[in-house]
Amino acid sequence: MAVSYRFDENGNELLPEPKTVSWVNDYIKSLIEEEVQLQDIYISAEISNFKYHSSGHMYFTLKDEKSEIKAVMFKPYSMKLRFLPQNGMKVIVHARIGVYERAGAYQLYVDSMQPEGLGALYLAFEQLKSKLAYEGLFNEDHKKAIPKIPQKIGIITSPTGAAVRDIIKVCKRRCPFAQLVLFPSAVQGDSAASELTFAIEYLNATNYVDVIIIGRGGGSIEDLWAFNDENLARAIYNSQIPVISAVGHEIDFTICDFVADLRAATPSHAAELATPNISELNLMLDSSKKRMSVAIYNKVLAYKDRVSKLIESKALKKPEYLFDTKKIQLLTIAENLSRVMNERIKDLKHELAQISASLNALSPLSVLSRGYGVVFNDENKIVKSVNEIIVEDKILIKMIDGTIDASVNSIESEEI
């Protein structure tokens, strides 16, 4: 870069023309952005200071044993990640190096990221599995029992895959009377998870089936990824209808398998778990029929024996014997009742005599019979004191056998 020099009118050299901070940052930015190697670079490093902003942007620092550099992953790229970055995680990122002019700092602008030494999908699977297990979505006590003889079986899978053919074949062979209700859905691709979730919610809203089979044939983790969707897992957990998961083959496990009420190794196995065997049902019915016949026969014999005993009983042969016995019982009861009543009357009479004697002792007539009399004044009121009469008052003396009409000649009072 050429440097211009300036001189004053006397020929003295002047300082170079000063640059602004913005000019410096812009110049450094242009230098970095013109360096092709810095615009398409893969970096292996450890994540620290990770922050997931509410806007969807991710801010973090990448570091090794000696150095560190700030990095940002904007929402359009962070939304494509299958896992959630964490502090301490070793990753490989693809990025370009740019300058944030306002702060005068250079940083990485990351557009892709994957765990180092571990697949992104597998890491996402383990992260979601741990999260849902912690929330209790895999708990055994929440799982519902599969009906023994379902009338309607809901099947959520691709209408063209081998899985649906296997399920239909097994169901028709084992339980031909069960009605099969197919809810077609994509089982692979971007729309599969939302379609599977909608199918679960729809069958629950209509409550049309007794049990649901959801699944597909085997495949890679990418092929089965729709069955590792968190919304699908929650829909299965909230389902009021029992759900059998039939995803992949025996060695393949998905989040759907863990949260379902029952996990089947294959779609054919799911059909077996959902249906009773018609042959076994027939054997059970035959066995039940035989047991019922024996039970009825034994019951009839028991009733016959009871009737025979009743026929031979005295009550039927000589009914009067039963009446005579009851008469004797009735007479005994009547005699006991009469005896108790007589004793009670005797006791009451004795109590009445005692009460009468007590009342008689308190009666005025009893007092008069002993030679006493009751004095009445001319107003026919009992005289209780000499102070209530005066000389020449007319008085009436009541005796036991009559009355005496008299007058008062004199009064003598005595102290009591």
TAJOGI-V702049 format. One record per backbone hydrogen bond with DSSP energy under -0.5 kcal/mol. NH is the residue of the N-H (numbers start at 0). CO is the residue of the C=O. E is the energy in kcal/mol with one decimal. If there is no record, write none. Layout:
nh-><NH	NH>
co-><CO	CO>
e-><E	E>
This chain:
nh-><3	5	7	10	13	23	24	25	26	27	28	29	30	31	32	33	34	34	35	37	38	38	39	40	42	44	44	45	46	47	50	52	52	55	57	58	59	60	61	62	63	68	70	71	72	76	77	78	79	80	84	87	88	90	90	91	92	93	94	95	96	97	97	99	100	102	103	104	106	107	108	109	109	110	111	113	115	116	117	122	123	124	125	126	127	128	129	130	131	132	133	134	135	135	136	138	141	142	152	153	153	154	155	156	156	160	164	165	166	167	168	169	170	171	172	173	174	177	178	180	181	182	183	184	191	192	194	195	196	197	198	199	200	201	202	203	204	205	206	207	209	210	211	212	213	213	214	215	223	224	226	227	228	232	233	234	235	236	237	238	238	241	243	244	244	245	247	247	251	252	255	256	257	258	259	260	261	263	269	270	271	272	273	274	277	277	280	281	282	283	284	285	286	287	288	289	290	291	292	293	294	295	296	297	298	299	300	301	302	303	304	305	306	307	308	309	310	311	312	312	315	316	317	320	321	321	322	323	324	325	326	327	328	329	330	331	332	333	334	335	336	337	338	339	340	341	342	343	344	345	346	347	348	349	350	351	352	353	354	355	356	357	358	359	360	361	362	365	366	367	368	369	370	371	373	375	376	379	382	383	387	388	391	392	394	395	396	397	397	398	398	403	405	405	407	408>
co-><1	13	11	7	5	19	20	21	22	23	24	25	26	27	28	29	30	31	33	34	34	35	36	94	92	42	90	62	88	60	58	50	56	52	72	50	70	47	68	45	66	61	59	107	57	73	73	74	76	77	82	46	85	44	88	113	42	111	40	108	37	95	106	104	98	99	99	99	97	69	95	71	107	93	93	91	89	114	114	118	119	120	121	122	123	124	125	126	127	128	129	130	131	132	131	135	138	139	178	151	210	180	212	154	182	157	160	161	162	163	164	165	166	167	168	169	170	174	150	152	179	154	181	156	188	188	190	191	192	193	194	195	196	197	198	199	200	201	202	202	151	151	241	153	211	243	155	245	219	221	223	224	225	228	229	230	231	232	233	234	235	209	211	242	261	213	215	245	248	250	226	253	253	254	255	242	242	244	265	266	267	268	269	270	173	275	276	277	278	279	280	281	282	283	284	285	286	287	288	289	290	291	292	293	294	295	296	297	298	299	300	301	302	303	304	305	306	307	308	309	312	312	313	317	317	318	318	319	320	321	322	323	324	325	326	327	328	329	330	331	332	333	334	335	336	337	338	339	340	341	342	343	344	345	346	347	348	349	350	351	352	353	354	355	356	357	359	362	362	363	364	366	367	366	397	395	380	376	374	381	384	385	407	389	405	375	403	373	395	396	401	396	394	403	392	406>
e-><-0.5	-0.7	-2.5	-1.8	-4.7	-2.0	-2.7	-2.6	-2.4	-2.7	-2.3	-2.2	-2.0	-2.4	-2.9	-1.4	-0.6	-1.1	-1.0	-1.2	-0.5	-1.4	-0.5	-2.3	-2.3	-0.5	-2.2	-2.5	-2.1	-2.1	-2.6	-0.8	-2.4	-2.2	-2.6	-2.7	-2.2	-2.9	-2.8	-2.0	-2.5	-2.5	-2.8	-2.2	-2.7	-1.6	-2.3	-2.5	-1.2	-1.3	-0.6	-3.4	-1.8	-2.7	-0.5	-2.6	-2.4	-2.0	-2.6	-1.5	-2.5	-0.5	-2.5	-3.7	-1.2	-0.9	-1.5	-1.5	-2.4	-2.6	-2.9	-2.6	-0.7	-2.4	-1.1	-1.7	-2.6	-0.6	-0.7	-2.3	-2.5	-2.5	-2.3	-2.5	-2.5	-2.5	-2.3	-2.1	-2.7	-2.2	-2.1	-1.5	-0.6	-0.9	-2.4	-1.1	-1.1	-1.2	-2.9	-0.5	-3.0	-2.9	-3.2	-0.7	-0.8	-0.6	-0.9	-2.3	-2.5	-2.4	-2.4	-2.3	-2.5	-2.5	-1.8	-2.7	-3.0	-1.7	-3.1	-3.0	-0.6	-3.3	-0.6	-1.6	-0.8	-0.5	-2.0	-2.7	-2.3	-2.3	-2.1	-2.0	-2.2	-2.8	-2.4	-1.6	-2.1	-2.4	-1.4	-0.7	-2.7	-1.0	-2.5	-3.2	-0.5	-2.5	-2.0	-1.5	-2.1	-0.9	-1.8	-2.2	-1.1	-2.0	-2.2	-2.0	-2.3	-2.3	-2.2	-0.6	-0.8	-0.5	-3.4	-0.5	-2.7	-3.0	-1.7	-0.6	-1.6	-0.5	-1.7	-0.6	-1.3	-1.9	-1.6	-1.1	-1.4	-3.3	-2.1	-2.0	-1.7	-2.3	-1.7	-0.9	-2.5	-0.5	-2.6	-2.4	-2.1	-2.5	-2.8	-2.7	-2.6	-2.6	-2.7	-2.3	-2.3	-2.6	-2.3	-2.5	-2.5	-2.7	-2.5	-2.6	-2.0	-2.6	-2.4	-2.1	-2.3	-2.6	-2.5	-1.9	-2.7	-2.5	-2.0	-2.0	-2.6	-1.9	-0.5	-0.8	-0.8	-2.0	-2.9	-1.5	-0.8	-0.6	-1.6	-3.1	-2.1	-1.9	-2.7	-2.6	-2.1	-2.5	-2.9	-2.3	-2.0	-2.5	-2.7	-2.2	-2.3	-2.6	-2.5	-2.2	-2.3	-2.6	-2.2	-1.9	-2.6	-2.5	-2.0	-2.2	-2.5	-2.0	-2.1	-2.3	-2.4	-1.9	-1.9	-2.7	-2.3	-1.8	-2.3	-2.8	-2.0	-0.9	-1.0	-0.5	-1.0	-2.3	-1.9	-1.3	-1.9	-1.0	-2.1	-2.8	-2.4	-2.2	-3.0	-0.7	-1.9	-1.3	-3.8	-1.9	-2.9	-2.5	-3.1	-3.4	-0.6	-0.5	-3.7	-2.6	-2.7	-0.6	-1.8	-0.6>
